[in-house]
Each structure stands twice: as structure tokens, then as C-alpha cells.
Amino acid sequence: MRRHSWAIVLAGGEGTRMRSYIASRLGVLRPKQYCVFTGTRSLLQHALDRMSRAVDHDQVITVIGRGHWSHLLETSSGRLPGRIIEQPDSRGTGAAVFLALACIMAVDPEAVLLVAPSDHFVYPETDFIDQLDCMLRVADGFPDHLVLLGAKGERQGTDFGWIEPGVPLGTGVRSVRSFKEKPSAPQAERFLDRGFLLNTMLLATKARALWSVGKAVLPAFTRPFGSLLDSLRAAYRGDLARGSAGGMSWHELYADLPSVDLSRDLLEHATRQTLVLEMNPKLRWSDWGRPERVRESLLQLRTQESLPEEAWA
């Protein structure tokens, strides 16, 4: 399975909610994934290092936003794994995922892949690599499904998406009954009491399964990516002139694309094809989309765990 394992790292966000915090704390103006909050590695570098341990180094695709190259070069040390794709414009996480997915399926239609945001904090990393490996194995064992990683809930989880687990299907794996987006505080309390899980947006799936779900749920949106996939396959076979994309540039592909959120616009409409795997309770996980979450994670781990300096490298 390792030969067909790939990772897509999403790094195209602008991080507007973190902008003022980053400017005041770090004295820079750049999206959070390119920031070093502690140690020497940026959030993106942490994500890339994790993914390049879970899959082969050359089979990591990172999707960045327009104009992000300068941020990437300023904050990266050493060789970056795999391939970097710069989007022509921001069209949401859906476009970023399907652009990378088309590139992967053109060369490896049997791929099983991880989709990971670049702004998450996880510790310890070794246990997290084991978690990613488990996700890939579950996705390989359920080839027609999408497998989301769910974390234990918290009472103030009002700015998260929640997953309502369904029928147990194996060790830690359950069907999905429904998705609940950004509930009120009383709703979050009820979800926690009923055993709902936070949606980490870490996804494992067979490439064909994600492509099939996308075509079924969002046919008009995925159609241009189908044309791109056909062109890329032809190019790899040598049927097109070198550098050609069948007359369609990525700028043209993006020109009329609507903005699509992978969770809200696709996953929430594909519960029958989605499973949830509960995160290893030994792991510490947080979505660093808000300043208070950064402060909370750093404070808890430094005071409660007495972590060695290398943990923050």
C-alpha cells in the first residue's frame, strides 16, 4: 500500500482571523501556516514533515495560495517534499483538493491518500504518524468510503464542525449519521454528552472514492477537473505536446469555478459514504485558527507536560 499512498496538504488560506495576533506577536504579515510560533519550524513545515513520514517523500502535494511562494521560501529550510501547486485564485478547500486529486489520479489511479490542513497542532508526532498510518489502512479496507478523523469534543467547541457517529464497523471506526456545523454553546454541550466528535478535517480515502463522491454530489463543479484529468493523462502518455494541457490552462479552469468548502458542500451531503475514526486519546490536537487556541495549546503543554526543547523544534 505504501507505493500507492499520497498526501495532499492544504496551505492556501489567508488566515484573516489570526492576522492581528501574528502582527503583534511575531511582527510579520503572512498567513499563519507560514509562521513559526515556537521552535524553528513553521506550521506548514510541521505538517509537511509529518506527511513525508506517513507517505513517500515524493508523494506529497502541497497546494498554496496565489502569491504564497515568497512566504514559503522565507520559512522553509531544506528541500520541500513532493510537489508544490500554486492556485490561480482562492476557490475554497474543494478546488484545492480536486486540483491535487486530478494530478494524483493522472499518474496513480489506485492511490490512497491523506488530506490534511496545514494549520493544526498535534503532539506527540510519533503517535500521530501511527494515527495517519491507521487512517490509510482503514481507507484501504473501505475502498468506497471517505474516512474522517474525529477528536474528543470540548465544551467550548462552538467554532468547530461536529460529527455524529453511527454504527460501529470495527476498532474505532463508525458510520456517520450527520454533521453539525458551529453549534451554539448549549448545542455543543449536548453534542459532547451524546458522544459526538470534533471534525479535524483530516481525511483518508481512495482517490477513486473521493472522485466518485465529488462527481455525484457536485457534478458541475467537478466537471472541469475531469477535463483536466483527461488532459494530464494524455500528456503523461505523450499524446499531447510537451507542456500542453489540452487547450485549458489552470487560470481558465478556475475562472468560472464557484467557491466550494470540502466539508460544508461535499462531506455533509455524503454521510452514507463517510466513516469516522476516533483519534488516539494519547494525542493532543488543536486547530490553530484562532489566537486563543495557540495560547491554550502552548500554555497547557509547557506547564503540564514539561516538554523537552526538541519537542518544539
N, C-alpha and C positions, 0 to 999 in steps of 0.2 A: 504493500500500500504506500510505502514511503515514496516510491518512484512517481506516484500519481498525486502526491499531496502538495497543495499550493496554499498560499495565504494572500489575502487582499487586506491591505492596511489603509484605512480611510483617514486622510490628513488634509482634506480640502476646506475645512471650516475656518471661519474668520475669528471665532471666539469673542464676539462683541460683549458678552456678559462679563468677561474677565479682563477687558481692555484696561479699565482704570486701575484695577488691582495690580496688573502686570506693570503698568507705567509707574505706579507709586512704589512698588516693592522691588522691581528689577531695573527700573529706569530704561526700559526699551519699549518699542511699539512693534509687536509682532504677535501672531496668533499663538495661543497657549501651547500647542503641540511642539513649537519650536523653542520653548522656554526651558531653562534649567532652574527648577525650583529648589533643588538641593543636590549636592554631589556635583558630578561633571557631565551627566548625560541629560539631554532634553527628554520630554515625554515621548516624542516620536522615536528618538534613539532607543529608549527603553522598549517601546513596542516592537521596533524592528529587531532588536536583539532577541526578544522573546520569540518572535515568529521565525527567525532564522535558526533557532534551536528546535522548533517544532516541525519545520519542513526544511527541505534542502535550501541552502543559501541562495541559489539562483532562481528559486521558485517562489519568491516573494514579490508581489506587485504593490507598489505604494502609489496611491492616487492623491496628488496635491492640487491645490487651487491655483488659479491663474495668478502669476506674479510671485509665487512662493519659492521659486528657485533660489533667490538670494537668501531667504530665511534658512532654507535647507542647507546651503553651502556654509553659511555662517555658524551653524550649530552642529554640524556633523563632523565627526572625527573618524578618519579611516575610510575604507571602502564601504559604500552602502550596499545592502544585499539586493539582488534581483534587479528589477526594472522600476523606473520612476515614470509615471504618466502625469503630465500636466493637463488638467482640464481646460478647454477653451473658455468656459464660463461655469458659474455655480448653478447647478440644476438639482441640488439635493443629493442625499445619500443614494437614492435609487439609480441615478445616472452614473455616479462614480462606481457603484458595484457592477452595473451591467456593462460599462465600458471595459473594466478589467476582466469581467467574466468572458466577454467576446474574445479578448486577447488570449485568455487561457484555453478556451474551448477550441480555438483555431489550431493549437498545437497539441492539446491533450484532451480529447473529448471524454476520457474516462476519469478526469480529475475529481478528487475530493478536496474540498477547500475550507479554509477558515476565513471568516470575515471579521475584522477587528477594528474598533475605533482606536485612535492614536492618543486619546487624552485620558486614559484610565490609569489608576494607580493600583498595583497588585503586589502583595508580598506574602510569603517568600516566593521568589521567581522560580526556584527549582520545582516546588509543588505546583506552581501554575503551569509549567511546561508539561507535567504529568496530566494536569487537567485538560490541556489542549490536545494531548495525545488521546485521552479518553474520548473527547468530543469527536475526533476524527474517526475513531473506531466505531462509535455509535452511528455516525453518519454513514459509514461504510456498511454497517449492519442493517440500516434502514434506508436503502438507496432511493426511495421515493419521497423522503421526508426532509424537512429542514429542522435542524436541532439547535435550539437556543440554550444558552447557559443562564440559569436563574440563580439569583443570590437571595439569601435570607433577608426578609423585609426589615424595615425600621419604622418607628412610629412617626417620624417626621418626613416620610418618603412621599411628599406631595409633588415633587418635581420629577418623579420617575414614572416610567411605564411599569405596570404590574401584569403578571401572568397568573391566571387561574389554572392550576394543574388539574388534570383529569385522571384517567385510569392509569395505574402503574403498568409498565410494559417491560420492566427489567430493573436491574440495580440502578436506582437513582433516576431512571427515565420514565417520564409520564406523558400522556397525551396532553393537549392544550384545549381547555374549554373556552376560554375567552381572554382577551386583552383589555386592560383598563388603563387609560392614559391619564396621568397627572391628576389624581383624585384630590378631593378636599381632605383636610386633616381627619374629620370623623370617618370618612370612607377609608383612608389609609389605616386607621385603627382597626376597622372591620376586616380589611384585607389581611392584615397581619394576624389577627385572631383566627382567620379561616385558613391560614397556611399558604396564602398567595406568595409568589416570589417576585423579586425585582428583575426587570428585564435588563440584563447587562449589555444587550445588543451584540454580544459575541455569538457568532453563528457558525455552525459547521454543516456542510451539505455536499452531496454530489453535485457537480456542476450541472449535469443534465436535469436534476430535480429542480434547482433554482431557476434554470432557464424555462422549464416547463411551467412552473408556478407563475413566473412572470408573464409568460405568454397568455396563460389562462385568466389571470387577474387584471393585467394591464396590456391588452393586445396592441392598442395604438401606440403606447409608449415604447414597447419593446420591438416593434416592427423595424425602426431604423437600425437598431442594434443587430437585428437579424441580417439586414443588408450588409452591415459592417462585417459580421462574422463570415458571410459568404465571400466577401472581397478578400478578407485576410486569409481564408483557406485557399482561395485561388492563388494569392500571392505566394504562399508557402509552397504550393505545388509548382510554382513557376509559370502559371498560366497568365499572369499579368506582368507588365513591365516592372522592373525593379523600382520600388518606391511608390507604385500606384496603389490607390485604394478604390479601384473600380469607379473612378469619377466622383467619389464622395470624400470630402475632407472632413476631419473631426469638427471643424468650425461649422460646416454645413449641417452635419449631423445634429449639433447642439442648437442650431439657430431656432428651430421651431419646437424644441423639446419643452414640455411642461416641467415644473419642479416637482419631484416625487420623493417623498420620505419613505425609506425602505420599511420602517416599522408601521407607520400610520396607513400608508397607501397600499402596501403589499401584504405584510405579515398578518395584520389584523383581519384581512379578508381570506386568509388561507389557514385557518385554525385546524382544519382536518388534515392538512399536510405538514403540520408543525408539531414538534415534540419539545419538551423541556427537560434538561438535565440539571439537577441541583448541584450547585458549586460545593466543592470540598469545604467543610466548615473550618478547616485549618487556615484557609486563605483569608487575607484581608483585601478587600476590594472597595474601590470608590471611583465614581465618575467625577473627575475634576473639572466639571463645567461651571462651578461657582466658587468664589473665593473662600467661603466658609468651609467647603469640603476639603480644600487644600490645607487650610489651617487645622481643621479637625484631624485629618489623617496624620499630619506631621506631629502634632501635639500628642495624640494617643500613642503612636508607635515609639516616639522618643522617650516618653515618660513611663509607659507601661512595659515596654519590651527591652529597653536599654540596648538598642541595636548597635552593632559594631559599625565603624565608619564605612567599611566596604559595602554595607547594605545600601548606602546612599550614593555609591559611586555611579 
